Structure formats: C-alpha cells, structure tokens
Amino acid sequence: MRHPLLPVTSPVTTPCAALTPAGGSWQTEGVAERQPVLRAILLGASNLRASLPVVVDEIRGSAPGPVDVLAACGNGRSYGAWSHFLFVRRLPGIVQCGLWRALAERPPIPTLALVADVGNDLVYGVEAATIAGWIETCLEKLARHQADIVLTLLPIARLERLSAWQVRLAVSVLFPGRPAPWPKLLEEARELDEHLRRIGRAHGARLVEPAADWYGLDPIHLRRKVRREAWSHTLAIRPRSSTVSARRRPRPVRIPLFAAEELRLFGMTRSNPQPAIRLADGTVLALY
C-alpha cells in the first residue's frame, strides 16, 4: 500500500491563533497549520467509533507528517439511511453525509480509505443486495480520488459459531426492538459477504477477513484488548510493539460526543463546524 511509504516532505507551517472549544469544534491552543501528507477516509459504525482514537493514532504513526482525517461512523450507523442510537441521536446514512462534499472540495493527496462495519443494516431489515449497492457507491466515490481502499468483510467465522439464543441476546442489547431471525440472518450475512468480495475485487480494494478470536461473547464488536492489533492488521500498519515506543506514544485523542457535522439530538437538528479536532502535529479530524 502507498501510505506507509510516503516521502518525507517539508510542510508549510504557519502559526495559528489560540483556539478554544466553540460550537462543538474542539481544537488545541497553539496548533500549527501544516499541509497534510496523507488523507484518511474512515467509514464504519460502532466498531470504528469505539476504536477511532486507536485507528487515528495508528495512521498518524505510519505517516511522515500531518494527516487529514475524514470519518463517518457511530453506534448503529447505517450506510444508506438515517439511523438512531438509544432513540437519542440520529445520523444520516454514510452515502448521503457531508463527507463526500468535503472530500470533493479538498486538493488531491495520497489517500487511504477504510470501509468497515458492513452489516448493521441487515439487522435493520435491509436486503443484502441493497447494502452492497450502498457500499459500491462508496467505493466508486473513493476510486475517483484514487484512494487505496481497505474493505473489511463480515465476521462470518464468528457468526457461524453462534446459536439462536446468543443472536437474540446480542441483538436485544445492541439493537433494542429489532427482530433476530436465525439462521436467516446468517444466510443474509453470507450473501452480503459474497457481494462485498465481488465489488471489493472489482474496485481494487484490499479485502480483510476478521479473525474469529477478535470477538468474545459479543459477536459484533472487537474485544478491547485486541483493538490495536486488529486495526494494525486491517490497515497493514506494522505494530509499534517495543516498550520504548509504547511509553513514548502520546495518549490517543479523545473524540468529542455528538460532534458530527450533521445530526439530530432528541429530534432537534444540530450542526457542528468541521474539523472537530486539530492536533499539535497538524493532523485534523473531521466528523460526519
């Protein structure tokens, strides 16, 4: 992949005025504005949202300069429709969100794209072919920007080990009020996985099959202790395993809650300026 091999550049640096949290945009005082050497497009749902600080940290560690991060993720996130979390927060479908407009407005630079967490929509009752169409739309948009695409497949190896009661329990906790017909859901997951393999290969994406042991009792979310290892493997980033590097690694960035550009809270529409975060090394993170 291109991103770990980017040439070291001499980014343009200009002093930035002191910035404080305002309007939902959390920014660091004294941050220098530097030209990014890599762009990262991160698409997913709850797995990506829970691991977003780790994922951003791993990508920053592989790039020789600032990273321009655009992320569309969130608990219960759908790729093609408005989705809710605990009946409190609603987010637009990833295909329709403002990330694509923002991406079109940016100058071209080497780009890494991660397409993850494809499967939530099955629980919402969406057919596999429809979900595949949404994913293909995302891949087509990413291909126009010559992105190196990583597409994670469904955790079929883990799903095949589940019993009907385990599925009902997981769905009742993670997707309250949703039915969990089993083994029909497993059949649809297999069908969607086949679609993903086909469209991924057609668009030159690197396909990553999640390992069954990345999951515990929860068959959908990565176990906390394997998150860094799993994402390093997924993104083909060499883990920084030495004790020295681990001690020197800065604390992963904290992602503000409800900071997406567009969302609805308790039925009220809310807009937040982007980027949501600016880091001291010049990396910026925009949320959609």
C-alpha positions as CSV (number, residue, x, y, z in Angstrom):
1,M,0.0,0.0,0.0
2,R,1.1,3.6,-0.7
3,H,0.6,5.3,2.6
4,P,3.5,3.9,4.8
5,L,5.9,4.7,2.0
6,L,5.1,8.4,1.6
7,P,8.2,10.6,1.0
8,V,9.1,13.0,3.8
9,T,8.1,16.5,2.8
10,S,8.7,19.9,4.2
11,P,5.2,21.0,5.0
12,V,4.3,24.7,5.0
13,T,3.9,25.8,8.6
14,T,2.1,29.0,9.8
15,P,1.3,30.0,13.3
16,C,-2.3,29.5,14.3
17,A,-4.1,31.8,16.7
18,A,-5.1,30.3,20.1
19,L,-8.3,28.2,19.6
20,T,-10.7,27.1,22.2
21,P,-13.7,24.8,22.2
22,A,-16.6,26.6,20.4
23,G,-19.7,25.5,18.6
24,G,-18.9,21.8,19.1
25,S,-15.5,22.1,17.5
26,W,-12.7,21.1,19.9
27,Q,-9.4,22.4,18.9
28,T,-6.0,22.7,20.6
29,E,-4.3,26.0,21.5
30,G,-1.1,26.9,19.7
31,V,-1.7,24.4,16.9
32,A,0.4,24.9,13.8
33,E,-1.4,24.7,10.4
34,R,0.6,22.3,8.3
35,Q,-0.1,20.8,4.9
36,P,-1.2,17.1,5.3
37,V,0.9,14.4,3.6
38,L,-1.9,11.8,3.8
39,R,-5.6,11.8,3.8
40,A,-7.6,9.0,5.6
41,I,-11.2,8.3,4.9
42,L,-12.8,6.2,7.7
43,L,-16.2,4.7,7.2
44,G,-18.0,2.4,9.7
45,A,-20.3,2.0,12.7
46,S,-19.8,1.2,16.4
47,N,-16.5,-0.8,16.0
48,L,-14.9,2.1,14.2
49,R,-16.4,4.7,16.6
50,A,-15.1,2.8,19.7
51,S,-11.6,2.4,18.1
52,L,-11.4,5.7,16.4
53,P,-8.7,7.1,18.7
54,V,-6.6,4.0,18.1
55,V,-7.2,4.0,14.4
56,V,-6.2,7.6,14.1
57,D,-3.1,7.0,16.3
58,E,-2.0,4.1,14.1
59,I,-2.4,6.0,10.9
60,R,-0.6,9.0,12.3
61,G,2.3,6.8,13.3
62,S,2.7,5.4,9.8
63,A,2.7,8.8,8.1
64,P,5.7,11.2,7.9
65,G,3.6,14.2,8.5
66,P,0.1,15.5,9.3
67,V,-2.9,13.5,8.3
68,D,-6.2,14.9,7.1
69,V,-8.8,12.5,8.6
70,L,-12.5,12.5,7.5
71,A,-14.6,10.0,9.5
72,A,-18.2,8.9,9.2
73,C,-19.0,6.4,11.9
74,G,-21.1,5.9,15.0
75,N,-23.1,3.4,17.1
76,G,-25.7,1.8,14.9
77,R,-24.6,3.7,11.8
78,S,-26.2,2.8,8.6
79,Y,-24.5,3.1,5.2
80,G,-27.7,4.2,3.4
81,A,-30.4,5.5,5.8
82,W,-30.8,7.7,8.9
83,S,-30.0,5.6,12.0
84,H,-30.5,6.2,15.7
85,F,-28.7,5.3,18.9
86,L,-30.8,4.8,22.1
87,F,-33.6,6.9,20.5
88,V,-31.4,9.9,21.4
89,R,-29.1,10.6,18.5
90,R,-29.7,10.2,14.8
91,L,-27.1,10.3,12.0
92,P,-27.5,10.4,8.2
93,G,-26.6,7.4,6.1
94,I,-22.9,7.4,5.2
95,V,-23.6,7.5,1.4
96,Q,-25.6,10.8,1.9
97,C,-23.5,12.5,4.6
98,G,-21.4,15.6,4.1
99,L,-18.1,13.8,4.0
100,W,-18.3,13.4,0.2
101,R,-18.8,17.1,-0.4
102,A,-15.9,17.9,1.9
103,L,-13.7,15.4,0.1
104,A,-14.6,16.9,-3.3
105,E,-13.5,20.3,-2.1
106,R,-10.1,19.2,-0.9
107,P,-6.9,19.1,-3.1
108,P,-5.7,15.7,-4.1
109,I,-3.1,14.0,-1.9
110,P,-2.3,10.3,-1.3
111,T,-5.4,8.8,0.3
112,L,-6.1,5.7,2.4
113,A,-9.7,4.6,2.8
114,L,-11.2,2.2,5.3
115,V,-14.7,0.8,4.8
116,A,-15.7,-1.2,7.8
117,D,-18.6,-2.4,9.9
118,V,-20.7,-3.5,7.0
119,G,-23.6,-5.5,8.4
120,N,-25.7,-3.3,10.8
121,D,-28.3,-2.8,8.0
122,L,-29.1,-6.5,8.0
123,V,-30.5,-6.2,11.5
124,Y,-32.5,-3.1,10.3
125,G,-34.1,-5.5,7.7
126,V,-32.3,-4.2,4.6
127,E,-31.6,-6.8,1.9
128,A,-28.0,-7.8,1.2
129,A,-28.2,-6.6,-2.4
130,T,-29.3,-3.1,-1.3
131,I,-26.5,-2.8,1.3
132,A,-24.0,-4.0,-1.3
133,G,-25.2,-1.2,-3.6
134,W,-24.5,1.4,-0.9
135,I,-21.0,0.0,-0.4
136,E,-20.4,0.0,-4.1
137,T,-21.4,3.7,-4.3
138,C,-18.9,4.5,-1.5
139,L,-16.1,2.5,-3.4
140,E,-16.9,4.3,-6.6
141,K,-16.6,7.7,-4.9
142,L,-13.4,6.7,-3.2
143,A,-12.0,5.4,-6.5
144,R,-12.5,8.8,-8.1
145,H,-10.0,10.1,-5.6
146,Q,-7.5,7.3,-6.3
147,A,-7.8,6.0,-2.8
148,D,-6.1,2.9,-1.5
149,I,-9.2,1.1,-0.2
150,V,-9.3,-1.4,2.6
151,L,-12.7,-3.2,2.9
152,T,-13.4,-5.3,5.9
153,L,-15.6,-8.3,5.4
154,L,-18.2,-9.7,7.8
155,P,-17.0,-11.8,10.7
156,I,-18.6,-14.9,9.2
157,A,-16.2,-17.3,11.1
158,R,-17.5,-15.9,14.4
159,L,-21.1,-15.7,13.3
160,E,-21.2,-19.4,12.3
161,R,-20.4,-20.4,15.8
162,L,-23.4,-18.6,17.3
163,S,-26.6,-20.3,18.5
164,A,-30.1,-18.7,18.1
165,W,-30.3,-17.6,21.7
166,Q,-26.9,-15.9,21.5
167,V,-28.0,-14.0,18.5
168,R,-31.3,-12.9,20.1
169,L,-29.4,-11.8,23.2
170,A,-26.8,-9.8,21.2
171,V,-29.5,-8.1,19.1
172,S,-31.7,-7.3,22.0
173,V,-28.8,-5.5,23.7
174,L,-27.2,-3.8,20.7
175,F,-30.4,-3.2,18.6
176,P,-33.3,-3.0,21.0
177,G,-36.7,-3.8,19.5
178,R,-35.2,-5.4,16.4
179,P,-36.1,-9.0,15.4
180,A,-33.3,-11.5,15.1
181,P,-34.5,-14.4,12.9
182,W,-31.8,-17.1,12.9
183,P,-30.4,-18.7,10.8
184,K,-32.0,-16.3,8.2
185,L,-29.7,-13.5,9.3
186,L,-26.7,-15.8,8.9
187,E,-27.8,-16.7,5.4
188,E,-28.1,-12.9,4.6
189,A,-24.7,-12.2,6.1
190,R,-23.1,-14.9,3.9
191,E,-24.9,-13.4,0.9
192,L,-23.7,-9.9,1.8
193,D,-20.1,-11.2,2.3
194,E,-20.1,-12.6,-1.2
195,H,-21.3,-9.3,-2.6
196,L,-18.6,-7.5,-0.7
197,R,-15.9,-9.8,-2.1
198,R,-17.1,-9.2,-5.7
199,I,-17.4,-5.5,-5.6
200,G,-14.2,-5.1,-3.5
201,R,-12.2,-7.0,-6.1
202,A,-13.8,-5.0,-8.9
203,H,-12.7,-1.8,-7.3
204,G,-9.2,-3.0,-6.4
205,A,-9.8,-2.9,-2.6
206,R,-7.8,-5.0,-0.2
207,L,-10.2,-7.4,1.5
208,V,-9.7,-8.1,5.2
209,E,-11.4,-11.1,6.8
210,P,-11.9,-10.6,10.6
211,A,-10.5,-13.3,12.7
212,A,-13.0,-15.1,14.9
213,D,-10.8,-14.7,18.0
214,W,-11.1,-10.9,17.7
215,Y,-14.5,-11.3,19.2
216,G,-15.8,-12.5,22.5
217,L,-19.3,-13.1,23.8
218,D,-20.3,-10.1,21.8
219,P,-20.1,-11.4,18.2
220,I,-20.1,-8.0,16.6
221,H,-17.6,-5.8,18.4
222,L,-13.9,-6.3,18.7
223,R,-12.6,-7.2,22.2
224,R,-11.0,-4.2,23.8
225,K,-7.6,-5.8,24.3
226,V,-7.2,-6.8,20.6
227,R,-8.4,-3.5,19.0
228,R,-5.0,-2.1,18.3
229,E,-3.7,-5.4,16.9
230,A,-6.8,-5.9,14.8
231,W,-6.7,-2.4,13.2
232,S,-3.0,-2.6,12.6
233,H,-3.5,-5.8,10.8
234,T,-6.5,-4.4,8.9
235,L,-4.7,-1.3,7.8
236,A,-1.4,-3.2,7.1
237,I,0.4,-1.0,9.6
238,R,3.4,-2.5,11.5
239,P,2.5,-2.6,15.2
240,R,4.8,-0.5,17.4
241,S,5.5,-3.2,19.9
242,S,8.7,-2.1,21.7
243,T,8.4,-0.9,25.2
244,V,10.1,2.4,24.4
245,S,7.8,3.3,21.6
246,A,4.8,2.3,23.7
247,R,5.9,4.6,26.5
248,R,6.5,7.5,24.2
249,R,3.3,7.1,22.3
250,P,1.0,10.0,23.1
251,R,-2.3,9.4,24.7
252,P,-4.9,8.7,21.9
253,V,-7.0,11.7,21.0
254,R,-10.4,12.0,22.8
255,I,-13.3,12.1,20.3
256,P,-16.0,14.5,21.4
257,L,-19.5,13.2,21.7
258,F,-22.1,14.4,19.3
259,A,-19.6,16.4,17.2
260,A,-20.6,15.2,13.7
261,E,-21.3,17.9,11.1
262,E,-25.0,16.9,10.9
263,L,-27.0,15.0,13.5
264,R,-30.3,15.1,15.4
265,L,-30.5,15.0,19.1
266,F,-33.9,14.3,20.7
267,G,-35.4,15.2,17.3
268,M,-33.6,18.6,17.1
269,T,-31.3,19.2,14.1
270,R,-27.8,20.1,15.2
271,S,-24.8,21.3,13.0
272,N,-21.2,21.4,14.1
273,P,-18.3,23.1,12.3
274,Q,-15.5,20.9,11.0
275,P,-12.8,19.9,11.6
276,A,-13.9,18.8,15.1
277,I,-10.3,18.3,16.3
278,R,-6.9,19.8,15.4
279,L,-3.8,18.2,16.9
280,A,-0.4,19.7,17.6
281,D,1.3,17.8,14.8
282,G,-1.1,19.4,12.2
283,T,-3.4,16.4,11.9
284,V,-7.1,17.4,11.7
285,L,-10.1,15.2,12.2
286,A,-13.5,16.0,10.7
287,L,-16.6,14.0,11.7
288,Y,-19.6,13.4,9.5
